[in-house]
Amino acid sequence: MLSTRIIPCLDIKDGRVVKGVNFIDFRDAGDPVENAAFYAAEGADELCFLDITASSDRRAIVRDLVEKVADRIFIPFTVGGGIRTAADVEMILHAGADKVSLNTAAFQDPGVLSQASRIFGSQCIVCAIDARRRPEGGFEVFLHGGRTPTGRDAVDWAREAEQRGAGEILLTSMDRDGTKDGFDLELTAAVRQSVQLPVIASGGAGSAEHLVEAVEKTGVDAVLAASIFHFRTHSIAEVKKTMASRGISVRLAS
């Protein structure tokens, strides 16, 4: 049985870690390099670094910051934001990332997923999906850090992303993001059941129990959180201890 991964997320804006609610109202959460080093030492299984305004600002990701983070940690490291081409993917991997997350660019040109997967291997290509509930039911994909609606169903897009060569899905509920009300289990289960890829649940973690619930009720392979870790509400060790007590396989610190 593969261990469930616990992944802190560093949302980066203007060179700082921030945390918002529903993708707005951002609050400063510290220096990205120091945060990354702290989480690596605390026992995080992976780290996610997302430059949340790179796509909407139509600029490249901050490469030097990626290099500084990569120099301080020795756990798998996913980087996303403003990555548009296979050349961008190559640049970020050379800067020290283990995986690259594609969101807006992948949706606008799905061929980028196929090309990047073919060149670098699907194991390092993550398709990030930001989704919001529709009043009539279902979930809609949004782009540009949650600013642009697409009209596309999130489950359908997840299936296509898998067919295009993505090796993993990073699924964020915009409705739950930063609320600490728990993950959107309906959205998460719908996507998890529609693909064979590993799925990372994101958006809404407010307690260790919420992370356990996401794994138990949806079968996701990893859970991502920000607020509860950044503001020290819960530690990674505490979350893993809770999961282990419920029979969920996790990698415990030696």
DOTOR-851080 format. One line per 4 residues: their letters; for each residue x, z, y of N, C-alpha, C. Coordinates in nm, 3 decimals. Atoms other than C-alpha are relative to their C-alpha. Layout:
DOTOR-851080
A = X,Z,Y,X,Z,Y,X,Z,Y | ...
END
This chain:
DOTOR-851080
MLST = 0.085,0.000,-0.120,0.000,0.000,0.000,0.089,0.000,0.125 | -0.076,0.005,-0.124,0.138,-0.097,0.341,-0.042,0.114,0.091 | 0.030,-0.108,-0.093,0.161,0.181,0.596,-0.074,-0.054,0.122 | 0.067,0.033,-0.125,-0.076,0.171,0.891,0.097,0.023,0.115
RIIP = -0.095,-0.009,-0.112,0.124,0.107,1.208,-0.066,0.062,0.124 | 0.042,-0.061,-0.127,0.090,0.316,1.524,0.085,-0.064,0.110 | -0.071,0.080,-0.099,0.178,0.107,1.829,-0.037,0.043,0.143 | 0.023,-0.023,-0.143,0.209,0.238,2.186,0.011,-0.133,0.075
CLDI = -0.001,0.124,-0.079,0.140,-0.032,2.444,0.044,0.029,0.143 | -0.045,-0.009,-0.139,0.328,-0.071,2.771,-0.059,-0.118,0.077 | 0.054,0.101,-0.091,0.111,-0.265,3.015,0.085,0.004,0.127 | -0.095,0.004,-0.111,0.352,-0.379,3.288,-0.060,-0.075,0.119
KDGR = 0.045,0.062,-0.126,0.256,-0.452,3.649,0.100,0.040,0.109 | -0.100,-0.025,-0.105,0.514,-0.488,3.927,0.114,0.088,-0.050 | -0.115,-0.070,0.055,0.784,-0.353,3.697,-0.025,0.142,-0.045 | 0.035,-0.136,0.041,0.599,-0.030,3.611,-0.103,-0.003,-0.113
VVKG = 0.106,-0.016,0.098,0.391,0.087,3.318,-0.125,0.049,0.073 | 0.126,-0.041,-0.062,0.026,0.112,3.424,-0.107,0.013,-0.108 | 0.115,-0.008,0.089,-0.303,0.203,3.259,-0.125,-0.004,0.083 | 0.126,0.013,-0.073,-0.643,0.093,3.380,-0.118,0.035,-0.086
VNFI = 0.126,-0.015,0.073,-1.005,0.115,3.275,-0.074,-0.131,0.012 | 0.067,0.130,0.002,-1.183,-0.205,3.170,0.080,-0.106,0.074 | -0.093,0.097,-0.056,-0.876,-0.399,3.290,0.011,0.006,0.152 | -0.015,-0.017,-0.145,-0.899,-0.266,3.650,0.037,0.146,0.028
DFRD = -0.027,-0.138,-0.043,-0.823,0.055,3.851,0.124,0.057,-0.069 | -0.123,-0.037,0.070,-0.464,0.085,3.735,0.063,0.126,0.057 | -0.070,-0.124,-0.031,-0.277,0.415,3.733,0.143,-0.009,-0.051 | -0.140,0.007,0.039,0.100,0.443,3.724,0.027,0.093,-0.119
AGDP = -0.033,-0.079,0.119,0.239,0.565,3.390,0.149,0.002,-0.028 | -0.142,-0.019,0.016,0.612,0.554,3.447,0.085,-0.124,-0.016 | -0.100,0.105,0.016,0.923,0.350,3.386,-0.008,-0.060,-0.140 | 0.015,0.061,0.133,0.896,0.096,3.102,0.117,0.026,-0.094
VENA = -0.116,-0.021,0.088,1.250,0.143,2.973,0.001,0.143,-0.054 | 0.001,-0.140,0.044,1.224,0.522,2.961,-0.116,0.026,-0.096 | 0.114,-0.015,0.091,0.879,0.505,2.801,0.032,-0.059,-0.136 | -0.033,0.065,0.126,1.004,0.263,2.538,0.094,0.086,-0.083
AFYA = -0.096,-0.084,0.070,1.298,0.487,2.448,-0.067,0.126,-0.054 | 0.071,-0.121,0.043,1.070,0.792,2.430,-0.082,-0.028,-0.126 | 0.086,0.029,0.115,0.826,0.626,2.191,0.079,-0.035,-0.125 | -0.084,0.033,0.114,1.098,0.487,1.969,0.054,0.127,-0.064
AEGA = -0.052,-0.126,0.051,1.246,0.835,1.936,-0.109,0.086,-0.063 | 0.110,-0.082,0.048,0.903,0.987,1.875,-0.057,-0.047,-0.134 | 0.047,0.046,0.130,0.836,0.774,1.568,-0.100,-0.114,0.002 | 0.088,0.117,-0.004,0.636,0.474,1.688,0.048,-0.104,-0.102
DELC = -0.036,0.102,0.099,0.626,0.199,1.425,0.040,-0.131,0.066 | -0.030,0.118,-0.079,0.633,-0.078,1.682,-0.028,0.034,0.146 | 0.030,-0.015,-0.142,0.612,-0.121,2.057,-0.054,-0.133,0.051 | 0.056,0.121,-0.060,0.404,-0.367,2.257,0.020,0.005,0.151
FLDI = -0.032,0.013,-0.143,0.510,-0.482,2.605,-0.079,-0.118,0.052 | 0.085,0.107,-0.052,0.248,-0.682,2.797,0.008,-0.005,0.153 | -0.003,0.023,-0.145,0.311,-0.819,3.147,-0.140,-0.050,0.037 | 0.143,0.028,-0.006,-0.057,-0.806,3.237,-0.042,-0.091,0.114
TASS = 0.038,0.091,-0.109,-0.048,-1.015,3.557,0.081,-0.128,0.000 | -0.084,0.120,0.001,0.203,-1.283,3.457,-0.085,-0.127,-0.010 | 0.082,0.120,0.016,-0.064,-1.530,3.343,-0.088,-0.026,0.122 | 0.089,0.020,-0.115,-0.306,-1.470,3.629,0.078,-0.037,0.125
DRRA = -0.085,0.035,-0.114,-0.019,-1.493,3.879,0.075,-0.131,-0.021 | -0.065,0.127,0.037,0.105,-1.806,3.700,0.152,0.006,0.023 | -0.146,-0.015,-0.010,0.462,-1.679,3.679,0.056,0.038,-0.136 | -0.067,-0.035,0.125,0.715,-1.615,3.407,0.008,0.151,-0.016
IVRD = -0.018,-0.142,0.029,0.752,-1.278,3.237,0.136,0.045,0.052 | -0.123,-0.054,-0.056,1.026,-1.050,3.370,0.102,0.017,-0.113 | -0.092,0.001,0.112,1.308,-1.133,3.128,0.097,0.118,0.002 | -0.101,-0.105,-0.003,1.559,-0.876,3.250,-0.057,0.134,-0.045
LVEK = 0.064,-0.123,0.045,1.309,-0.597,3.187,-0.015,0.001,-0.152 | 0.008,0.012,0.146,1.254,-0.725,2.833,0.135,0.034,-0.062 | -0.135,-0.025,0.053,1.630,-0.717,2.776,0.035,0.148,0.007 | -0.031,-0.142,-0.015,1.661,-0.362,2.908,-0.074,0.085,-0.103
VADR = 0.076,-0.074,0.101,1.384,-0.237,2.680,0.059,-0.024,-0.138 | -0.054,0.034,0.132,1.526,-0.419,2.378,0.133,0.070,-0.026 | -0.129,-0.066,0.015,1.866,-0.260,2.443,-0.013,0.148,-0.036 | 0.018,-0.145,0.019,1.718,0.090,2.414,-0.073,0.037,-0.128
IFIP = 0.082,-0.035,0.116,1.503,0.066,2.101,0.044,-0.076,-0.124 | -0.037,0.059,0.128,1.548,-0.013,1.734,-0.121,-0.007,-0.093 | 0.124,0.022,0.075,1.189,-0.071,1.624,-0.054,-0.136,0.042 | 0.057,0.129,-0.038,0.992,-0.398,1.621,-0.068,0.006,0.137
FTVG = 0.034,0.003,-0.142,0.905,-0.504,1.975,-0.071,-0.132,0.029 | 0.080,0.118,-0.032,0.627,-0.745,2.075,-0.012,-0.014,0.151 | 0.006,0.026,-0.145,0.629,-0.907,2.421,-0.103,-0.108,0.028 | 0.099,0.100,-0.039,0.344,-1.093,2.590,-0.022,-0.002,0.150
GGIR = 0.031,0.014,-0.142,0.232,-1.217,2.929,0.074,-0.117,0.062 | -0.062,0.112,-0.068,0.297,-1.549,3.099,0.080,-0.092,-0.090 | -0.074,0.085,0.094,0.434,-1.714,2.784,-0.087,-0.121,-0.031 | 0.083,0.120,0.004,0.316,-2.074,2.783,0.046,-0.106,-0.099
TAAD = -0.056,0.108,0.080,0.545,-2.291,2.571,0.090,0.054,-0.110 | -0.094,-0.039,0.104,0.766,-2.286,2.263,0.134,0.039,0.060 | -0.125,-0.037,-0.068,1.063,-2.274,2.502,-0.007,0.141,0.055 | 0.018,-0.137,-0.048,0.921,-1.956,2.656,0.013,0.099,-0.117
VEMI = -0.009,-0.084,0.118,0.884,-1.809,2.307,0.146,0.021,-0.038 | -0.142,-0.008,0.035,1.248,-1.890,2.232,0.076,0.091,0.096 | -0.068,-0.081,-0.101,1.361,-1.730,2.558,-0.026,0.149,-0.023 | 0.036,-0.141,0.019,1.175,-1.406,2.488,0.061,0.055,-0.128
LHAG = -0.064,-0.045,0.124,1.302,-1.385,2.129,0.149,0.021,0.022 | -0.143,-0.015,-0.030,1.657,-1.438,2.257,0.026,0.121,0.091 | -0.016,-0.117,-0.088,1.599,-1.162,2.514,-0.008,0.131,-0.077 | 0.001,-0.120,0.083,1.546,-0.919,2.227,-0.131,0.035,-0.066
ADKV = 0.128,-0.029,0.064,1.181,-0.931,2.124,0.002,-0.043,-0.147 | 0.016,0.037,0.141,1.090,-0.941,1.754,-0.121,-0.091,-0.020 | 0.121,0.080,0.006,0.747,-1.094,1.815,-0.040,-0.039,0.142 | 0.050,0.045,-0.130,0.579,-1.285,2.096,-0.151,-0.010,-0.008
SLNT = 0.146,0.002,-0.007,0.216,-1.242,2.196,-0.046,-0.109,0.096 | 0.057,0.109,-0.080,0.027,-1.547,2.323,-0.150,0.024,0.015 | 0.142,-0.024,-0.025,-0.314,-1.510,2.486,-0.060,-0.119,0.074 | 0.058,0.108,-0.080,-0.420,-1.739,2.772,0.053,-0.137,-0.041
AAFQ = -0.060,0.130,0.033,-0.176,-2.018,2.685,-0.045,-0.050,-0.135 | 0.043,0.040,0.134,-0.277,-2.017,2.319,-0.142,-0.053,0.002 | 0.139,0.046,-0.006,-0.643,-2.052,2.406,-0.010,-0.135,0.071 | 0.008,0.125,-0.078,-0.588,-2.326,2.663,0.067,-0.117,-0.070
DPGV = -0.069,0.105,0.076,-0.353,-2.520,2.436,0.036,0.056,-0.138 | -0.023,-0.059,0.132,-0.390,-2.406,2.073,0.118,-0.061,-0.075 | -0.115,0.062,0.064,-0.117,-2.649,1.975,0.128,0.080,0.020 | -0.117,-0.085,-0.023,0.131,-2.399,2.121,0.018,0.097,-0.117
LSQA = -0.008,-0.088,0.116,0.046,-2.162,1.835,0.062,-0.072,-0.118 | -0.050,0.078,0.113,0.109,-2.434,1.579,0.148,-0.032,0.017 | -0.140,0.038,-0.025,0.434,-2.546,1.739,0.092,0.121,-0.012 | -0.084,-0.119,0.002,0.572,-2.196,1.788,0.012,0.056,-0.142
SRIF = -0.003,-0.047,0.138,0.477,-2.095,1.435,0.090,-0.085,-0.087 | -0.082,0.093,0.079,0.642,-2.402,1.289,0.149,0.019,0.030 | -0.140,-0.011,-0.038,0.965,-2.349,1.483,0.059,0.137,-0.033 | -0.055,-0.135,0.008,1.004,-1.972,1.473,-0.053,0.083,-0.116
GSQC = 0.062,-0.073,0.110,0.783,-1.864,1.182,-0.121,0.078,0.047 | 0.124,-0.066,-0.040,0.432,-1.722,1.190,0.017,0.151,0.013 | -0.017,-0.146,-0.002,0.566,-1.369,1.137,0.031,0.055,0.138 | -0.031,-0.050,-0.134,0.674,-1.350,1.501,-0.096,-0.053,0.106
IVCA = 0.098,0.053,-0.096,0.368,-1.517,1.659,-0.130,0.079,-0.009 | 0.121,-0.082,-0.009,0.086,-1.285,1.766,-0.099,-0.069,0.094 | 0.104,0.051,-0.089,-0.241,-1.420,1.907,-0.079,0.120,0.054 | 0.074,-0.109,-0.063,-0.385,-1.168,2.154,-0.136,-0.052,0.046
IDAR = 0.137,0.037,-0.037,-0.760,-1.180,2.209,-0.063,0.115,0.077 | 0.075,-0.096,-0.081,-0.939,-0.996,2.491,-0.146,-0.041,-0.005 | 0.141,0.036,0.021,-1.312,-0.982,2.420,-0.095,0.101,0.062 | 0.104,-0.084,-0.061,-1.623,-0.850,2.590,-0.134,-0.031,-0.066
RRPE = 0.132,0.017,0.060,-1.971,-0.796,2.450,-0.088,-0.091,0.086 | 0.101,0.082,-0.068,-2.238,-1.051,2.535,-0.134,0.073,-0.005 | 0.131,-0.066,0.001,-2.583,-0.920,2.636,-0.088,-0.047,-0.115 | 0.083,0.057,0.107,-2.739,-1.150,2.378,0.058,0.023,-0.139
GGFE = -0.064,-0.026,0.128,-2.502,-1.036,2.104,0.128,-0.079,-0.015 | -0.128,0.066,0.018,-2.156,-1.129,1.990,0.100,0.041,0.106 | -0.111,-0.038,-0.087,-1.829,-1.114,2.180,0.066,-0.125,0.057 | -0.057,0.115,-0.068,-1.681,-1.353,2.437,0.147,0.021,0.031
VFLH = -0.142,-0.003,-0.033,-1.312,-1.434,2.483,0.018,-0.014,0.151 | -0.037,0.009,-0.140,-1.166,-1.374,2.830,0.149,-0.027,0.011 | -0.140,0.034,-0.023,-0.837,-1.504,2.970,0.051,0.065,0.129 | -0.063,-0.046,-0.125,-0.594,-1.418,3.254,-0.020,0.149,0.023
GGRT = 0.012,-0.144,-0.014,-0.593,-1.046,3.188,-0.143,0.046,0.021 | 0.140,-0.038,-0.008,-0.970,-1.031,3.153,-0.075,-0.055,0.119 | 0.062,0.051,-0.122,-1.046,-1.229,3.469,-0.084,-0.125,-0.021 | 0.062,0.131,0.017,-1.166,-1.559,3.324,-0.082,-0.009,-0.128
PTGR = 0.082,0.017,0.120,-1.464,-1.597,3.088,0.017,-0.140,-0.058 | -0.021,0.130,0.064,-1.443,-1.881,2.836,-0.125,-0.057,-0.066 | 0.117,0.046,0.074,-1.781,-1.897,2.665,0.025,-0.008,-0.150 | -0.037,0.014,0.141,-1.598,-1.891,2.329,-0.019,0.132,-0.074
DAVD = 0.020,-0.117,0.083,-1.693,-1.650,2.053,0.134,0.050,-0.054 | -0.129,-0.058,0.039,-1.408,-1.411,1.968,0.029,-0.017,-0.148 | -0.022,0.014,0.145,-1.458,-1.430,1.592,0.039,-0.144,-0.033 | -0.034,0.141,0.023,-1.452,-1.810,1.597,0.143,-0.031,0.045
WARE = -0.135,0.025,-0.050,-1.136,-1.810,1.807,0.105,0.065,-0.090 | -0.094,-0.065,0.092,-0.967,-1.563,1.572,0.022,-0.086,-0.124 | -0.013,0.088,0.118,-1.039,-1.794,1.278,0.087,-0.122,0.033 | -0.080,0.117,-0.037,-0.895,-2.092,1.464,0.146,0.038,0.020
AEQR = -0.137,-0.045,-0.022,-0.588,-1.894,1.569,0.074,0.013,-0.132 | -0.062,-0.010,0.132,-0.520,-1.819,1.205,0.034,-0.137,-0.056 | -0.022,0.136,0.049,-0.558,-2.185,1.113,0.114,-0.068,0.076 | -0.104,0.062,-0.084,-0.323,-2.280,1.398,0.140,0.056,-0.027
GAGE = -0.131,-0.052,0.036,-0.045,-2.061,1.262,0.035,0.138,0.050 | -0.029,-0.137,-0.042,-0.074,-1.718,1.422,0.026,0.087,-0.122 | -0.030,-0.089,0.110,0.072,-1.445,1.206,-0.068,0.135,0.011 | 0.063,-0.129,-0.024,-0.121,-1.154,1.355,-0.096,-0.014,0.117
ILLT = 0.096,-0.003,-0.110,-0.417,-1.082,1.583,0.008,0.135,0.070 | 0.009,-0.121,-0.082,-0.399,-0.828,1.867,-0.134,-0.007,0.072 | 0.138,0.007,-0.047,-0.765,-0.759,1.943,-0.032,0.115,0.093 | 0.032,-0.102,-0.099,-0.864,-0.574,2.260,-0.144,-0.010,0.045
SMDR = 0.135,-0.008,-0.054,-1.214,-0.464,2.351,0.009,0.031,0.149 | -0.001,-0.023,-0.144,-1.246,-0.503,2.727,-0.099,0.109,0.039 | 0.102,-0.100,-0.031,-1.558,-0.283,2.724,0.051,0.141,-0.022 | -0.050,-0.133,0.034,-1.369,0.007,2.570,0.134,0.033,0.064
DGTK = -0.135,-0.019,-0.053,-1.031,-0.041,2.738,0.008,0.114,0.100 | -0.023,-0.111,-0.092,-0.916,0.283,2.901,-0.112,0.103,0.008 | 0.114,-0.092,-0.010,-1.251,0.458,2.846,0.020,0.128,-0.081 | -0.023,-0.111,0.093,-1.123,0.690,2.570,-0.125,0.035,-0.081
DGFD = 0.124,-0.021,0.075,-1.462,0.648,2.400,0.009,-0.046,-0.144 | -0.016,0.050,0.136,-1.320,0.506,2.079,-0.001,-0.152,-0.004 | -0.007,0.145,0.015,-1.261,0.153,1.952,-0.139,-0.059,-0.019 | 0.125,0.072,0.028,-1.538,-0.106,1.940,0.005,-0.039,-0.148
LELT = -0.010,0.020,0.145,-1.585,-0.085,1.564,-0.071,-0.127,-0.046 | 0.072,0.122,0.038,-1.835,-0.372,1.550,0.087,-0.123,0.024 | -0.090,0.111,-0.031,-1.598,-0.613,1.723,0.118,-0.003,-0.097 | -0.120,-0.008,0.084,-1.297,-0.493,1.524,-0.030,-0.040,-0.143
AAVR = 0.036,0.033,0.138,-1.473,-0.516,1.188,-0.033,-0.148,-0.014 | 0.038,0.141,0.007,-1.613,-0.861,1.267,0.122,-0.090,-0.007 | -0.122,0.082,0.002,-1.269,-1.004,1.340,0.081,0.028,-0.125 | -0.079,-0.034,0.119,-1.096,-0.814,1.059,-0.055,-0.070,-0.124
QSVQ = 0.062,0.061,0.118,-1.344,-0.954,0.805,0.006,-0.152,0.003 | 0.004,0.147,-0.012,-1.311,-1.310,0.935,0.135,-0.066,-0.024 | -0.134,0.057,0.016,-0.934,-1.353,0.892,0.076,0.073,-0.110 | -0.088,-0.061,0.099,-0.666,-1.286,0.633,0.123,0.062,0.066
LPVI = -0.116,-0.049,-0.074,-0.410,-1.199,0.900,-0.009,0.150,0.024 | 0.005,-0.137,-0.051,-0.310,-0.845,0.997,-0.067,0.004,0.136 | 0.070,-0.017,-0.127,-0.527,-0.722,1.284,0.039,0.134,0.060 | -0.030,-0.121,-0.076,-0.423,-0.469,1.549,-0.120,0.031,0.088
ASGG = 0.114,-0.041,-0.082,-0.714,-0.278,1.705,0.050,0.061,0.129 | -0.042,-0.048,-0.131,-0.685,-0.206,2.078,-0.122,0.020,0.089 | 0.105,-0.020,-0.100,-0.902,-0.065,2.353,-0.092,0.115,-0.034 | 0.096,-0.110,0.013,-1.069,0.278,2.369,0.050,0.127,-0.064
AGSA = -0.048,-0.120,0.068,-0.848,0.527,2.188,0.004,0.120,0.096 | 0.000,-0.121,-0.082,-0.911,0.875,2.327,0.040,0.123,-0.079 | -0.037,-0.112,0.086,-0.819,1.094,2.030,0.062,-0.052,-0.128 | -0.054,0.038,0.131,-0.638,1.092,1.699,-0.113,-0.044,-0.093
EHLV = 0.114,0.034,0.084,-0.978,1.080,1.533,-0.046,-0.143,0.022 | 0.040,0.138,-0.027,-1.057,0.749,1.704,0.090,-0.098,-0.076 | -0.092,0.089,0.072,-0.746,0.590,1.550,-0.028,0.004,-0.150 | 0.036,-0.014,0.142,-0.837,0.728,1.208,-0.128,-0.077,-0.030
EAVE = 0.129,0.066,0.017,-1.194,0.602,1.247,0.014,-0.152,-0.005 | -0.019,0.145,-0.002,-1.076,0.250,1.330,0.055,-0.050,-0.133 | -0.059,0.040,0.128,-0.868,0.234,1.013,-0.101,0.016,-0.113 | 0.094,-0.029,0.110,-1.128,0.394,0.787,-0.120,-0.093,0.000
KTGV = 0.127,0.073,-0.006,-1.426,0.195,0.911,0.015,-0.151,0.014 | -0.017,0.146,-0.018,-1.276,-0.149,0.981,0.110,-0.059,-0.086 | -0.108,0.050,0.083,-0.967,-0.174,0.762,0.112,-0.069,0.076 | -0.107,0.063,-0.077,-0.735,-0.279,1.045,0.137,0.047,-0.051
DAVL = -0.135,-0.025,0.048,-0.364,-0.288,0.973,0.082,0.084,0.097 | -0.073,-0.075,-0.101,-0.250,-0.124,1.296,-0.096,0.040,0.111 | 0.079,-0.044,-0.114,-0.389,0.068,1.590,0.093,0.015,0.119 | -0.079,-0.002,-0.123,-0.263,0.036,1.946,-0.068,0.093,0.100
AASI = 0.056,-0.092,-0.101,-0.306,0.297,2.218,0.096,0.011,0.116 | -0.082,-0.016,-0.120,-0.182,0.363,2.568,-0.024,0.135,0.066 | 0.028,-0.120,-0.079,-0.355,0.641,2.765,0.037,0.129,-0.072 | -0.021,-0.128,0.069,-0.337,0.910,2.498,0.149,0.029,-0.020
FHFR = -0.144,-0.020,0.015,0.037,0.854,2.459,0.069,0.013,0.137 | -0.066,-0.002,-0.130,0.138,0.781,2.820,-0.018,0.133,0.074 | 0.029,-0.123,-0.074,-0.029,1.092,2.958,0.007,0.123,-0.090 | -0.035,-0.108,0.093,0.075,1.303,2.656,-0.120,0.079,-0.049
THSI = 0.117,-0.066,0.057,-0.278,1.384,2.542,0.022,0.027,-0.148 | -0.033,-0.012,0.142,-0.162,1.325,2.184,0.138,-0.061,-0.021 | -0.129,0.056,0.036,0.174,1.257,2.027,-0.017,-0.094,-0.119 | 0.003,0.088,0.115,0.252,0.988,1.774,0.007,0.081,-0.129
AEVK = -0.011,-0.085,0.118,0.352,1.259,1.527,-0.134,0.065,-0.034 | 0.132,-0.062,0.021,0.013,1.428,1.573,-0.098,-0.100,-0.062 | 0.089,0.103,0.054,-0.173,1.102,1.510,0.033,-0.029,-0.145 | -0.039,0.031,0.137,0.028,1.029,1.198,-0.033,0.114,-0.095
KTMA = 0.035,-0.115,0.083,-0.024,1.381,1.064,-0.148,0.000,-0.032 | 0.145,0.007,0.021,-0.399,1.343,1.112,-0.036,-0.110,-0.099 | 0.026,0.111,0.092,-0.399,1.006,0.937,0.041,0.035,-0.142 | -0.049,-0.036,0.134,-0.192,1.135,0.646,-0.094,0.101,-0.067
SRGI = 0.091,-0.100,0.056,-0.431,1.427,0.602,-0.130,-0.061,-0.050 | 0.120,0.071,0.041,-0.712,1.175,0.560,0.029,-0.106,-0.108 | -0.035,0.092,0.107,-0.527,0.976,0.295,0.042,-0.139,0.046 | -0.046,0.130,-0.052,-0.413,0.692,0.523,0.152,-0.003,-0.010
SVRL = -0.144,0.013,0.015,-0.064,0.570,0.444,0.065,-0.026,0.136 | -0.075,0.017,-0.125,0.169,0.611,0.743,0.147,0.029,-0.029 | -0.144,-0.026,0.011,0.546,0.614,0.790,0.030,0.126,0.080 | -0.031,-0.126,-0.064,0.638,0.974,0.862,0.148,0.009,0.031
AS = -0.141,-0.016,-0.039,0.959,1.071,1.038,0.074,0.074,-0.109 | -0.081,-0.064,0.103,1.237,1.165,0.799,0.063,0.128,0.051
END
